[in-house]
Amino acid sequence: MSSKYRRGNCGQKKLKWRWKDETDNRSLPQSWADKGRTESPEEDEVQLYAIQCRAGLLLEWLVNTRTGKLLRGPLSEKPGLRVLYVTADGEHALMRELDARETDDSWKPPKQFASVIAKGIEEADPVPDSSQGYYRRSVEDLYDPS
C-alpha cells in the first residue's frame, strides 16, 4: 500500500459561503435606487440597474473542493442580499450576492451599494422574452435611464 494513500482522505477542503433564503424577491426600494452609487461604463461595458432584492444569510461551511460536498457547518453566518441587475432594455440580467447590514428587523445594503453597475455584456445572462417587458418597466419606474 502506498504511503500517500490514507483511508478516509476526502481531498482538499476550503471554507465557502453558501446562501440561505430568508425572504422572497421584492422590488428594490426607491431609496436604495436613489442613494446607491452609479458606476460609469467603460467602452466595452453596459450599465445594469438594480431592480429586485432578496434577504438571506450567508453561511460559512467547510467544503470538499473536489466533490463540492458540505463537510461541516455552518461555522458562522452573516446577513446578505441577493440583488438582480438588468439592462435598461430588459434583455440581460445578472445577480450579485452582497453583505448586508441588519438594523431593527430590517436589512440594508452595504454602505458602498451600487444601484447601477457597469459590466461587459458577456457577464450577464440573456433574459427570456416573457420577462423583458417587466424588467424594462421596473428600470423605468426606479430610474431615468435616458
Backbone as numpy.savetxt, mean C-alpha at the origin, in Angstrom:
# Nx Ny Nz CAx CAy CAz Cx Cy Cz
26.70 -39.68 5.80 25.86 -38.51 5.80 26.75 -37.27 5.80
26.40 -36.33 4.95 27.17 -35.09 4.83 27.08 -34.27 6.10
28.18 -33.63 6.46 28.18 -32.81 7.67 27.39 -31.51 7.47
27.11 -31.15 6.22 26.35 -29.93 5.95 24.84 -30.14 6.10
24.43 -31.41 6.09 23.00 -31.71 6.20 22.62 -31.83 7.67
21.56 -31.14 8.03 21.04 -31.25 9.39 19.54 -31.45 9.31
19.09 -32.46 9.99 17.67 -32.74 10.00 16.90 -31.57 10.61
15.80 -31.19 9.94 14.98 -30.10 10.46 15.44 -28.73 9.99
16.47 -28.66 9.19 16.93 -27.38 8.67 15.84 -26.82 7.75
15.36 -25.62 8.03 14.24 -25.09 7.26 14.67 -23.95 6.35
15.94 -23.81 6.05 16.37 -22.80 5.10 16.57 -21.43 5.72
16.68 -20.46 4.86 16.90 -19.09 5.30 15.67 -18.54 6.02
15.92 -17.74 7.03 14.84 -17.12 7.80 15.01 -15.62 7.75
13.88 -14.92 7.72 13.92 -13.47 7.66 12.66 -12.91 8.31
12.79 -11.76 8.96 11.62 -11.10 9.51 10.94 -10.32 8.39
9.61 -10.49 8.28 8.85 -9.80 7.25 7.55 -9.29 7.83
7.08 -8.15 7.30 5.81 -7.58 7.71 4.71 -8.16 6.83
3.62 -8.60 7.45 2.46 -9.12 6.74 1.24 -8.29 7.12
0.32 -8.13 6.18 -0.86 -7.28 6.36 -2.02 -8.06 6.97
-2.78 -7.39 7.86 -4.03 -7.92 8.40 -5.06 -6.81 8.34
-6.15 -7.03 7.59 -7.21 -6.02 7.47 -7.89 -5.75 8.80
-8.21 -4.48 9.03 -8.99 -4.08 10.19 -10.27 -3.35 9.75
-10.29 -2.81 8.53 -11.46 -2.11 8.00 -11.64 -2.48 6.54
-12.78 -2.12 5.99 -13.02 -2.26 4.56 -12.45 -1.05 3.84
-12.40 -1.11 2.51 -11.99 0.05 1.72 -12.97 1.19 1.96
-12.43 2.39 1.99 -13.29 3.58 2.09 -12.67 4.67 1.24
-13.49 5.64 0.88 -12.98 6.77 0.11 -11.96 7.53 0.93
-10.95 8.02 0.26 -9.93 8.81 0.95 -10.58 10.08 1.49
-10.35 10.43 2.75 -10.90 11.68 3.28 -10.38 12.89 2.49
-11.23 13.85 2.26 -10.85 15.05 1.52 -9.67 15.75 2.18
-9.62 15.75 3.51 -8.51 16.42 4.21 -7.17 15.76 3.88
-7.15 14.44 3.69 -5.91 13.76 3.33 -5.49 14.17 1.93
-6.45 14.27 1.01 -6.15 14.68 -0.36 -5.60 16.11 -0.36
-6.23 16.98 0.42 -5.83 18.40 0.44 -4.48 18.63 1.11
-4.21 17.91 2.19 -2.99 18.15 2.98 -1.80 17.29 2.57
-2.04 16.29 1.73 -0.95 15.41 1.32 0.01 16.08 0.37
1.23 15.57 0.34 2.25 16.07 -0.60 1.87 15.70 -2.02
2.38 16.47 -2.97 2.23 16.16 -4.39 3.61 15.99 -4.98
3.87 14.80 -5.53 5.15 14.54 -6.19 5.06 14.98 -7.64
6.09 15.67 -8.11 6.14 16.09 -9.51 6.72 14.96 -10.35
6.07 14.65 -11.48 6.57 13.55 -12.31 7.80 13.94 -13.11
8.69 12.98 -13.29 9.82 13.13 -14.20 9.29 12.93 -15.62
10.16 13.03 -16.58 9.78 12.93 -17.99 9.04 11.63 -18.32
9.47 10.52 -17.74 8.89 9.21 -18.06 7.91 8.71 -16.99
7.34 9.61 -16.19 6.44 9.23 -15.12 5.06 9.87 -15.30
4.09 9.29 -14.61 2.74 9.83 -14.57 2.37 10.07 -13.11
1.37 10.92 -12.89 0.88 11.13 -11.54 -0.25 10.16 -11.24
-0.25 9.65 -10.01 -1.32 8.78 -9.53 -1.89 9.43 -8.27
-3.22 9.40 -8.16 -3.94 10.10 -7.11 -4.52 9.10 -6.11
-4.33 9.37 -4.81 -4.89 8.51 -3.76 -6.41 8.70 -3.75
-7.17 7.58 -3.85 -8.63 7.69 -3.86 -9.31 6.81 -2.80
-8.63 5.76 -2.34 -9.21 4.87 -1.34 -8.15 4.47 -0.33
-8.62 4.11 0.87 -7.69 3.61 1.88 -8.37 2.53 2.70
-7.56 1.77 3.38 -8.02 0.70 4.25 -7.05 0.63 5.41
-7.58 0.57 6.63 -6.73 0.48 7.81 -6.49 -0.99 8.16
-5.32 -1.25 8.74 -4.99 -2.60 9.14 -3.79 -2.62 10.06
-3.33 -3.80 10.32 -2.13 -3.97 11.14 -1.04 -4.59 10.29
0.16 -4.11 10.47 1.33 -4.74 9.89 1.92 -5.62 11.00
1.93 -6.92 10.76 2.40 -7.90 11.74 3.74 -8.45 11.29
4.70 -8.46 12.21 6.04 -8.94 11.88 6.14 -10.43 12.21
6.53 -11.23 11.20 6.65 -12.68 11.33 8.04 -13.11 10.95
8.48 -14.22 11.53 9.69 -14.90 11.07 9.24 -15.83 9.94
9.85 -15.66 8.76 9.40 -16.35 7.55 10.56 -17.15 6.96
10.25 -18.34 6.45 11.22 -19.13 5.68 11.26 -18.50 4.30
12.39 -17.93 3.91 12.48 -17.21 2.63 12.42 -18.15 1.44
12.72 -19.40 1.62 12.67 -20.36 0.51 11.23 -20.76 0.20
10.45 -21.03 1.24 9.09 -21.53 1.05 8.02 -20.46 1.26
8.36 -19.36 1.94 7.37 -18.34 2.27 6.52 -18.70 3.47
6.81 -19.84 4.10 6.02 -20.31 5.25 6.31 -19.46 6.49
5.22 -19.11 7.20 5.35 -18.38 8.46 5.86 -19.35 9.52
6.97 -19.00 10.16 7.58 -19.87 11.16 7.20 -19.51 12.58
7.14 -18.21 12.87 6.84 -17.78 14.23 6.32 -16.36 14.19
5.33 -16.08 15.05 4.83 -14.73 15.15 3.33 -14.69 15.36
2.76 -13.54 15.34 3.45 -12.28 15.09 4.32 -11.87 16.27
5.47 -11.32 15.94 6.44 -10.90 16.95 6.21 -9.46 17.39
5.68 -8.65 16.49 5.32 -7.27 16.82 4.28 -6.79 15.82
3.66 -5.68 16.12 2.65 -5.12 15.23 2.72 -3.60 15.25
2.23 -3.01 14.15 2.13 -1.56 14.07 0.96 -1.22 13.16
0.31 -0.07 13.40 -0.82 0.30 12.55 -0.34 0.63 11.14
-1.18 0.30 10.16 -0.82 0.55 8.77 -2.01 0.96 7.94
-1.72 1.47 6.76 -2.74 1.84 5.78 -2.38 1.25 4.44
-3.38 0.83 3.71 -3.23 0.49 2.30 -3.95 1.58 1.54
-3.24 2.20 0.62 -3.80 3.31 -0.15 -3.80 2.94 -1.62
-4.95 3.16 -2.29 -5.07 2.91 -3.71 -4.84 4.21 -4.45
-3.87 4.20 -5.37 -3.55 5.34 -6.21 -3.94 5.00 -7.65
-4.55 5.95 -8.36 -4.96 5.73 -9.75 -4.57 6.93 -10.61
-4.40 6.67 -11.91 -4.15 7.76 -12.86 -5.43 8.56 -13.04
-5.32 9.80 -13.50 -6.47 10.68 -13.67 -7.50 10.09 -14.63
-7.05 9.31 -15.62 -7.98 8.70 -16.56 -8.57 7.39 -16.04
-8.14 6.95 -14.86 -8.66 5.74 -14.25 -8.18 4.44 -14.87
-7.21 4.51 -15.78 -6.79 3.33 -16.53 -5.70 2.50 -15.85
-4.98 3.08 -14.88 -3.91 2.36 -14.18 -3.99 2.65 -12.68
-3.57 1.66 -11.88 -3.64 1.80 -10.43 -2.51 1.05 -9.77
-2.18 1.47 -8.55 -1.25 0.72 -7.72 -1.62 0.95 -6.27
-1.25 -0.02 -5.44 -1.54 0.03 -4.03 -0.23 0.17 -3.27
-0.24 1.01 -2.24 0.92 1.19 -1.37 0.53 0.88 0.06
1.43 0.21 0.78 1.28 -0.02 2.21 2.11 1.00 2.94
1.50 1.68 3.89 2.18 2.74 4.64 2.02 2.52 6.13
2.97 3.00 6.91 2.79 3.04 8.36 1.72 4.07 8.65
0.98 3.87 9.72 -0.07 4.82 10.10 0.18 5.31 11.52
-0.55 6.34 11.88 -0.54 6.85 13.25 -1.93 6.61 13.82
-1.98 6.05 15.01 -3.26 5.77 15.65 -3.57 6.87 16.65
-4.74 7.53 16.49 -5.12 8.61 17.39 -6.61 8.51 17.69
-6.97 8.44 18.96 -8.37 8.46 19.40 -9.29 7.61 18.53
-9.06 6.33 18.47 -9.88 5.39 17.69 -9.92 5.71 16.21
-8.90 6.41 15.72 -8.82 6.75 14.31 -7.41 6.47 13.82
-7.27 6.25 12.54 -5.97 5.99 11.95 -5.66 7.12 10.99
-4.49 7.68 11.10 -4.06 8.81 10.27 -2.86 8.37 9.43
-2.69 9.02 8.28 -1.53 8.69 7.44 -0.26 9.23 8.08
0.90 8.77 7.61 2.16 9.32 8.13 2.24 10.82 7.83
3.04 11.53 8.59 3.15 12.98 8.42 3.59 13.37 7.02
4.40 12.56 6.37 4.88 12.85 5.02 4.03 12.18 3.95
2.75 11.95 4.23 1.85 11.28 3.29 1.80 12.04 1.96
1.92 11.30 0.88 1.79 11.87 -0.47 0.43 11.46 -1.03
-0.43 12.45 -1.29 -1.74 12.14 -1.86 -1.64 11.99 -3.38
-0.59 12.56 -3.97 -0.34 12.40 -5.40 1.11 11.95 -5.55
1.28 10.77 -6.16 2.63 10.24 -6.35 2.98 10.21 -7.83
4.27 10.13 -8.11 4.75 10.04 -9.49 5.48 8.71 -9.66
5.07 7.95 -10.66 5.66 6.63 -10.92 5.68 6.39 -12.42
6.56 5.50 -12.84 6.54 5.04 -14.22 5.29 4.21 -14.44
4.65 4.35 -15.59 3.39 3.66 -15.86 3.55 2.14 -15.75
4.76 1.62 -15.99 4.99 0.18 -15.90 4.91 -0.33 -14.46
4.97 0.57 -13.47 4.85 0.18 -12.07 3.39 0.01 -11.64
2.46 0.51 -12.45 1.04 0.43 -12.14 0.40 -0.71 -12.94
-0.72 -1.19 -12.43 -1.45 -2.27 -13.10 -2.61 -1.71 -13.92
-2.92 -2.32 -15.06 -4.09 -1.89 -15.82 -5.37 -2.14 -15.01
-6.33 -1.23 -15.14 -7.60 -1.33 -14.43 -8.65 -1.88 -15.40
-9.49 -2.81 -14.96 -10.56 -3.31 -15.84 -11.47 -2.17 -16.30
-11.96 -2.28 -17.52 -12.84 -1.24 -18.09 -14.00 -0.91 -17.17
-14.55 -1.90 -16.49 -15.72 -1.71 -15.64 -15.45 -0.80 -14.44
-14.19 -0.62 -14.04 -13.85 0.21 -12.87 -13.29 1.57 -13.25
-12.91 1.77 -14.50 -12.23 3.00 -14.90 -13.08 4.25 -14.68
-14.36 4.20 -14.98 -15.23 5.37 -14.79 -15.33 5.77 -13.33
-15.48 4.77 -12.44 -15.55 5.04 -11.00 -14.25 5.68 -10.52
-13.12 5.14 -10.94 -11.82 5.68 -10.52 -11.64 7.10 -11.05
-12.00 7.33 -12.29 -11.88 8.67 -12.89 -12.72 9.69 -12.11
-13.98 9.33 -11.80 -14.86 10.24 -11.03 -14.31 10.48 -9.62
-13.73 9.44 -9.02 -13.15 9.60 -7.68 -12.01 10.62 -7.70
-11.16 10.56 -8.72 -10.07 11.54 -8.85 -10.65 12.94 -9.02
-11.66 13.07 -9.89 -12.28 14.38 -10.13 -12.92 14.95 -8.87
-13.55 14.08 -8.06 -14.20 14.52 -6.82 -13.20 15.01 -5.76
-12.03 14.37 -5.69 -11.06 14.71 -4.65 -10.02 15.76 -5.08
-9.75 15.83 -6.38 -8.65 16.67 -6.88 -9.13 17.47 -8.07
-8.28 18.40 -8.51 -8.53 19.13 -9.76 -7.38 18.78 -10.69
-7.45 17.63 -11.37 -6.31 17.15 -12.15 -6.15 17.78 -13.53
-6.47 19.04 -13.66 -6.42 19.69 -14.98 -5.07 19.77 -15.59
